[in-house]
Amino acid sequence: MSAMNEQSRAAARAVDEARLWRRMMDMARFGATPAGGVNRAAFSPEDIQARKLLIEWAAEFGFSTASDEIGNLYVRRAGTTDEAPAVTGSHLDSQPKGGKFDGAYGVVGGFEALEAIERAGVETRRPIEVVAWSNEEGGRFQPGAMGSAVFAGDFALEDALMAVDTNGVVLRDALRETLDSTPAMARRDMPHAMAGYVEAHIEQGPRLENDNLTIGVVSGVQGLCWYRVEVFGAEAHAGTAPLKGRKDALKSAVTMVAALEQLMADESDTVRFTVGRFECDPGAPSTVPGHVLFTVDFRHPDLATFVDLGGRIKGVCEANARGSEVTVERIIYSEPVVFDAGVIDLVRGAARALDLPHMEMVSGAGHDAMHIAGLCPAGMIFVPCEKGLSHNEAESASAPDLAAGARVLAACLVGLANR
């Protein structure tokens, strides 16, 4: 551990594996599913319970708490000055059939790092904060990563407040209930200055486990774009309509998907291309389909490739319409994010000093850190998850790996707070 100063070493040593695991399991009670996962939608009663538990933990140590207009929740340990804080965090909401660790680890592990720094008696010049960003998953209200995107100015607050869930509940009303559940909570403005940000997360993929490594030093987040494609043909009788005269929306859509698959062919297996939704109407065995809706999720870490391939999706769909009409709407666009070299070095140095096997990697999934990276130096720490499973009730991570990530995080936060 020679690469770290004594304060960072003390903070890392004070991380308690059993305490962290116990807190992870305590948090997992809210929204627990029979299959062992978590269903904790943003601004739901379960989400409110999770937030209140974090507030209770903070009160035990006299850490202050506050929230802002989109419901982001902040826990602050004071520094010797009121300079911009060093910040860590993630989210507490989950997918409808999510796991115990996605997001929650970044908040609970962040709090463990904060507690370890406190118990070690480490004094920092800057305050250190843990933030629970609201509605990262986007399972109930779209888009995802809403709390961090609104904070960073990448998404308008008024647009966020007008989002509606499948039951017709408006986000503005659900958020009001959440904020009203803690009426004494101090309020923060958005955005406010941060000296640096580092987020801990399970990898959500198999690389660390496959390579028997403990820490992922995350250099960035690959770009993401989503498209909604609608194909309009003409319904007809399956027994009487000649094949040559049909406008079969399903056949047109299948041709488009096949052409997109060819476009995205990549021997290096770097491209990520998914058709995750495919709906055919009217869905009757003896009727030629008149309408198909499908979605495209495309991701790549290289900006030039991301722009090139993503920009060709619409044209490929139009060129393979086979007589049907097609509309292609881009609904999400997020270019690749490259994290700060200084934060990357801080994470790498802590992993090396703690003798933790590690590798540099790009995140395939989006995270709150990609929005915060536009405001201050930012980075991420990954730990393995079993079989790479995530967004799945079977999602799992080991207590030693979670503690290792929290030790790296604690060291990094002390480093950021004393810069």
N, C-alpha and C positions, 0 to 999 in steps of 0.2 A: 504493500500500500504506500510505497515511498513517493509516488507521484502526487499524492494528495497531501494537503496541509493537515495539521493536527485537528483543527475544527471539523473538517470534512470527515476525517477518520473517526472522530468521536461520534458524529451524527450517524455514520454508517453502522458503527458497532451497536448503537442504541436501538436499531430496528429489531423488533421482536417478532419472530416468525409466528409463534402461537397466537399472540395478540392480534396480528394482522389477519390470520386465518379466522379467528373467532369473530372479528368485526365483519369480514367478508360474509360469513354465514349469517350473522345478525342482519345485515343489510338484505340478504337474499330471502328473508322471511316475507318481505313486502312484495306481494304479487307472485308468491311461490306457486308453481304448477305441480299437479300430481306426478308428472314425468321427471321432476327434479330441476326444471328450468325456472324462468321468471317471465311473467307478463306484467310489466310495469309501464304503462303508457304515460306519456308526458302529460302533466297537469291532472292526473287521475288521483283518486284517494290514496292509492298505493304509492304514487310518486310523492304526494304530500307527506305520507308517513316516513318515507326514506329521507326526505329533506329534514324533517323534524329530528330524526335520529342523528343526522350529521350536526345539527344545531346543538343537540344535547351533548355530543362529544366535545364540541368546541367550548361549551360552557364549563366543562370540567377543568379546563386549563386557563380559563379567562381569555380565550381567543375571541375577538369580536366577529360579528356576522353582519352581513348586509345583502340586499338584493337590488336588482335594477328593474327597468320597465318591461323586460321580456322574461323576467323570472330567473336569471342567472343568480346563483347563490354563492357568496364569497365568505371564506373563513380566513381571518388574518391574525398572524402572530407578529407583534410589533417588532420593529428594529430600533436601533438607537437614533435613527433619523426618520423623517417622513418622506424620504425619497421614493421614487417609483418602485413598486415591489417586484421581487422575483416570484413567479407564479407557476403553479402546476394545476392539473385538474383533468377532468373528462366529463362524463355524464352519468346520470342515475336512471334514465329511462331505458326501456328495452324494446326489442321486437315482441310481437304478440306471443311467439314461441321462442323466446330468447334464452340465453344462459345467464349464469350468476356472475360472470366475469367481464363481459364486454361492457366497457364504459365504467362500470362500478369499481373495477380495480383501480382505474386512474384516480378516482375520487377517494376511495378508502385507502389505497396505497399512498396517495398524496397526503392524507391525514396522518397515516402512520409515519411518514417521513417528517411531517411537522411535529408530531408528538416526540419522535426520536430526537429531533433537534432541541426541543424543549427539555426533555429529560436529561440530555447530555449537557445541558447548561451552556449551549453554544450561543454566543451573542453575535448577531449580524447587524451590519450597518443598515441595510434595507429591510423593510418588512418582507415576510414571506406569506403568500396567499395560496389557498386551495380553492378552486372554483368548480362548482357543479354546473356545467353549461346546460341550458334547458333544451329539450326536444332535439337531441342529436339524431336519434334514429329516424324520425319522420314517419313512424308507424301509424300514428294517430292523426297528426297534422303535417302536411307537406309545405315546404321542403324540409329535409333533414338538416342537421347542423344549424338549426335556426337560431339558437341563442348566441352562438359564436359569430354567425354571419351577420346578425343584426348588430351585435356589439362592434364588429369590425366595419360596419357600414357597407357590407356586401349585399345586404338585403334590407329593404325598407321596413321599419317597425310597423307602419300602418298596413302594409301588405301582409305582414305576418299575423297581425291581430285579426285580419279578416278571414284567415284560413278556417275551413269547416271540416269536421270529421264525418265519418259515414253515418253517424246518428243525427247529424244536423247541428251538433254543438259547435258554436263559434269559439275560436281560440280566445278571443278577448274575454269571454265570459268564464271559460275554464281557467284562464290565467288569473282573473280577479279572485276566484275561489281559492286558488293556490296562495296568492299574496295575502288574502284576508285571513288565511289560516295561521299566519304569524304577524299579527297586527302591530307588534312592537318592533318589528324588524327595521333597521336603518335602511335608507334608500341610497343608491349610488347612481351617478350619472354615467352615460355611455357616450363614447368610450372614455376610459381613463388610462393614464400612462402605465406601462409595464416595462420593467428593465429587461426582462427576458422570460421565456415560457418554455417549459419542458413537460411533455405529457407521457405518462406511462400507460401501456396498453398491452393486452394479449395480442399476439401476432395475427390471429385469425387466419393463419395459413400453416403449412407443414414444414417450412424450411428449417427453422431452428431445431425442432424436434428431430427431423430427419438427419441433420448434421450434428446432433448431440451438443448443441450450443445453448447457452443460458440467456444471453443478452443480444438483442438486435439493436445496432446503432443505426437509427433511421435517418437516411440522408434526404428524404423527400417523400412526396405523395404523388402517385401517377395521376395524369389528367383523366377526367371523366366527362362524358356527354351521354345524355339520354335522348332518344327520339321516340315520338309517338307516330306510328304509321297507320293510316286508314286507307283501305282499298274498297272502292265502290264499283261493283259490277251490276248485274241484273239477275234477279231471281227468275227461275224458269222451271218447268216440269222436267224432272230427270228422265222421264220415259219418252217425251215427245220433242224436246228441244234438240235440234242437230248440234253436234259437237262444234262444228266449224263456226257457227253463228253465236255461240255462247260468250257471255262476259262473266266468267267464273272467278269470283273474287278470291276464292281459296286457292285455285291453281295459280293465279297471279301472285298472291302473297307467298306461296311456296317457292315460286321461281325467284322472287325478290330475295328471300332468305338464302336460297342456294347461291345466288350471285354475291350476296354480302359475305357469305361464308368463304367464297373463293377470294374476294377482295381482302379479307382479313387473314388469309393463310400466312403462317409465319413459322418457319423452321426453328427459330430461336425460342418459340413459345413465350414471347414477351407480350404480344397482343392479347387483350381480354375482350372477347366479343360474346354477348349473350342476348338471346331472344327469350325474355323471361315471362312474357305474357302473350298469349295468342288466342283470340276469341273469334269464333265464326258464327255468322247469323244468316238465316234463322236456325240452323242446326237441325234441320229435318232430313231424314235419309233420302227422301224422294224429291228434294228441292235443290236446285243449283244455288250455291251460296251467293248472296248478293252483297255481303259486307264482311270484311275482316278487319280487326284491329290487332296490331302487334307492336311490341316495344323493342327497342334496341338499346343495350347498355354497352358502350365502347370505352375502353381505358388503355392508356399507354403512358409510360414515364418520360418519353422523349418528346419535346414540344413540336419539333418539325414533323415527326411521324404522326403525332396526335392531330395536328392541324390538317395534314395531308389526307390521312385516311378518314378522319371524321368529316372533312369537307366533301368527301366523295359519296357519302351514304345516300344523300337525297337523290343525286343523279343516278346512282345504281338502281334505286327503287323505281324511279321514273322510266328508266330504260328497259325495265323488265315488267312493265304493267300489263302486257299482253291484252291490250284493248280495254282494260279497266281504268278507272280514274284513281289517282292516288294523291294523298296529301301527306307531307312529311313535316312534322313540327318538332323542332328542337326544344326540349323543355328544361334541360339542365346542361350547363356548360361550365366546366371548371378546368382551367389549364393546369399542367403539372406544376407542383410547388417544390422548390429546392430550399431545404432548411439552411439555417445560418451555420457557416463553417466553424465559428467559435463555439456554438452550442454542441455541434457534432463532436468537436474535439473534446469538449468537457465530458460528454457521455462516454466516448471511447476511452479517455484517460481514466475515468472512474472505474470502468469495467476492467481495464488492464490492471489498475492498482489493487483492485479487489480480487485479482486472479480469477476472473469469471470469463469463460470462453465466449467469444463474441464474434459477430460479423456485421459488416455494413450492408444495409438493404434498403430498398424502396418500399413504401407501403402501398399495397394494392387497394386497400380500402380508404375511403375518405375519413377524416377525423377533424375535430374542432381545431387542431393545431394548424391546419392548412389556412384557416381564416386569420388566426392570430399571427401567423408568419408575416403578414403584410403590415403589422403594427410594431413588431419588436423582434429581436433575435429569438428564434424558436427552433425546437427540435423534439424528437420523440425517443422513447425507450420501449423496446418490445421484449416480452418474455414468451416462452413457448406455451402453446395450448395443445392439448392431447389430440392427435390425429389431424391437427389443423382445423378442427370443427369450431364454427362460430355461427351466430344467428340460428342456433339449434339448442334444444333443451339438454342435449348431451354434452354441451360445451364444458370443458374441464381444464383446470390448470393445477399444478402442484404447489403446495405451501412453500417448499424451499425455493422454487423459481419465483414465486410472487415476492418472497422476502428479498431475494437477490436483486430483483428490479427495484424494490423500495430502497435498498441500500445505495444503489447507483443513483437513484433519484434524490435521496437525502444529501448525498455528497454534491451532486450538481446544484441543488438549491442553495446550499451554503456557498458554493463557488459563485453563483449568480448574485446572491444577496450581498456578497462582499466585494464585488467588482467595482 
